Amino acid sequence: MAKKEQQPDVVKTKQEWIESAAYLEADRFEVAGALFLAKDHERLPESQVKNRLNKYKGGV
């Protein structure tokens, strides 16, 4: 059985993630809240942003 190739995580700054909230299927304020503790120019991978957003929305 062939392994599924993993796509590399998209890496963006906090502000870039907030501006691309629609890509994450979230509102800008939700992304901003989820990334509240991140530094303004910190580069964050997509997987980390999605995990933080899930927790912010009440997920486990």
Protein Blocks (a to p, Z undefined) as FASTA:
>chain_A
ZZddddddddddfklmmmmmmmnopafklmmmmmmmpcfklccdfklmmmmmmmmnopZZ
